[in-house]
Amino acid sequence: MNVQEQLLCKRLLELADNTYQRDIPMFSDFLNLNEQEILNQILTKMPPICIKTMGGYSLAERVVVGFYPQERFDEPIPLVCLKIEPLNRKFAEELTHRDYLGALISLGIERSVLGDIVVSNNCAYLFCLKKISTFIMQELVKIKHTSVFVTETEFDEAVSLQTEEITGFVASLRIDALLSLVTGMSRSRAVSYIEESKVFINGKCVTSNGANLKENDVISVRGVGKFQYKGTSGTSKKGRLFVTVLKYC
């Protein structure tokens, strides 16, 4: 482990120990997929407490970890969903995930208190720690040249998550073959992403390009995007599989 990872381990173990010693819930900042892998590696070193994670919706890549005494397991994790939308949609720019995140970071906000940002229908849904939500609602007023306003809201996955259906033939259900289809990258490039620990299946880091996919597996590629393998629906004369994948926009 590098120094940052060692510090994270120490911090998570301290939170767990505080929960056990003081009999109160404790909460981490948001952990990315790599940091969640580290959490899984140290679970056996933690005292007998309850742990749960939450990112605000079922496909969240960044999650907050709650450490609980058993009798207080129902206490909510302190995160909220904020909706960021333009004051005037007619003159609003087409803003990207990078634009929203850049505007937040420019306010001096640490990335660790911010969760996923879901861009949908010319607005964005931001999951963040409750302690920073009021500041964001007050201070985030412009992104690039677009004036915006921010409100606390409930997140409706059925309405807010936009997907694009991708279909095509692959030689096998190996992860490198599927990535090549859905991203357009070569299989050798897909393998390099795997070797660089940038590919996750259902939140678990993939270490082999030979990993096979199962129906409804969610694939996340850092810096590229998120996809869900929906299954096969036929075979070509040469034995290639016709697959369907949902790409989350």
N, C-alpha and C positions, 0 to 999 in steps of 0.2 A: 504494500500500500504506500502511496505517496503521502506527503505531509498533510495535505488537505483531507484525504480520506481518513487518516489517523485521527485528525481533529474531529471529524464527523462522528467516528466511532465513539470517541470520548464523550462528545456532547450527547449522543443518543443514550449511552449507558448512564450518564449523569441524570438525564430526565427519568429514565426507568428507576434508578436508585432513589431519586427524590419522591417519586410516586410511592414506592414501597416503604420508605422511611417515614414520610409525612402523611401518607394515606390520603393524598389528593391527586386529581388528574393533572397531567402535564402534557404539553403539546409542542411538537417540533414546528419548524418552518416547513415550507414546501420542499419535498425531496423529488429530484428528477429520477428517471429510470435507473441510471447508474447508482445513484445514492440509495434507491430502494433495494438494489442488489446487495449493497453493503449492509443495510439493515437486516436482510435475511441471513447474512453470514454471522451476525452476532446475536441472534435471538437466543441461542442456547446459553449465552453469558449473562442474560438478564434475570433478575429476581422473579418470583412467582406473581406476576401481575397480568392484566389483560391489555391487549393491544389491538387497535383497529386503525384503518387508514381511510381517508376520504379526500376526494379531489373535486367534489361538487356534481359530478355526473359519471355515468358508468364507464366512459372511455377515457377518463382523465389520465394523462401521463404524469402530471405533477400532483403529489398528494401530501396531505398533512398527516402525521402520525400522532395518535392519541394514546397515552399511557394511563391506564386506569386501575385503581383498586377495584376489586370485583364488585363491591356493593354500589359503585358509582358509575358503572359501565354505560348507563344511558345518557350521561351528560353530553350535550352536543359539541362537536368540534367547532371552534370559533372561526369559521370561514363564511364568506358571503359571496353572492353573485351580483356584479354590477353590469348594467347595460350602458354602453357608450354609443350614442347616436348623434348624427349631425343636427344642428339647429335648423338647417334648411337643406332638405334632401335634394332639391332641384339643382343647387349649386355645389353639392358635395363632391369631393374627389373620390376615386375608387381606392380606398385605403386597404392595405394589406396587414397581415399579422406583424410583420416587421415594423410597419408604421406605428401601430398601436403600442407595441412593446418599446420602441424607441422613444415615443413621447412620454411614457411612464418612467423610463429610466432617466430621461432628461430632467425629471422633477426631483431627482435624487433618491428615488425609491430603490431599495435593494431587490434584486431578482428573487431572493429567497422568500419574500413575503407575497409574491405573486404566483398564482397557479396558471392553469391553461387559459388561453385566449381563443375563443371560438368566433370566427368571423362569419357573419350570416346576414344577407339582405341589406348590405350597406350599413351595418352596425356591428358591434362586437360585444360579446359577453365575456367578462373578466371575472375569474375566481381569485379572491385575495383573502388575506387574513383580516378579520373584523377590525383589528386595531388600526389598520391603515385605510379603511374604506371611506371614512369621513374626509380625510385629507384628499383622497383621489376625487371624491365628488365635488370638493371645493376648488381644487387647483387644476384639474385637467379640463381646460377650456378650449384648446386648439390642438389639432393634429395636422401637421404640414400647414396647408392654407385653409383647412376646414374647421370652422367653429363647431364645438360639440358640447353636449351636456350629458351628465352621468347620473343614473338613478339606481337604487337597489331594486332587485327584481328576483323572481323565481325563474329557474331555467327549465324550459320544456324541450327535452331532447327530440321529441317527435317533430316539433316545429322548427327548431333552431339548427339541428345538424343537417347540413347539406351534403349530398353524396353524388358521385358520378359513377355510373356503372361501366366497368371495363371488362370486355370479354376477349378471348383468344385461345390459341392452342399452345400448349407447353409440352415438353418432352416428359416431364415428371412433376410431382408435387413438391420437389425440393425448393427450399426457400430462394436459392439463387435464380432458379428458373422463373419463379413467380415475380420476383423483383424486376427481372429483365423485362417481363411482359408489361407490368403496370407502370414502370418508370421510363422505359425506353433505353435504359443503360445496358451495356454489355454484361454478360454473365461474369466476366473477369472483374469488371468494376463492382458488380454486386458482391462478389467474394471479398473484395478489398474492404467494403463497408462492414461485412461480417467480421473480418480479421481485425478491424479497428474498433470492435465492440460498439457499433452504432446501430445494430439491428436487434429488435426485441419482438418476441412472440408472446402475447398475453402478459406483457410486463416483464418477461424473463429474457435476459441477454442471451442471444444465440451465439454459440461458439463454433458451430460447424455448418458449412454450406450444404451439408447433406441432410439437414433437418427437414423432415416432412411435415406438411401442413395438414390440419384437420379442419373440417367444416366449421365455419364461424370463428376461426382463429383471427385475432387482431394483430396486425404487423405494424410496428412503428420503426421508422428509419430516421435517425437524428439528422436534421437539416434537409430532409426530403419530404416526409409526410406520413400519413397514417392510412392503413388499408384494412379491409376485412375480406378474407377469403370465404366465399359463399358456397363453393362446391363445384362439382363437375356435372356436365349434362350431355356427354357424348364423347366418342372416340373417333379419330380419323382413320382412314384406311392404313396409315402408317403407324397407328398405335398412339398418336399424340392425343392428349386430353384437352377437351374444350372446357375452359374454366370461366367462372364469373367472379369478379372482384369488385367491391365497393371502395372507391377512393373518397376519403373525407376531405371536402374542400376547405 
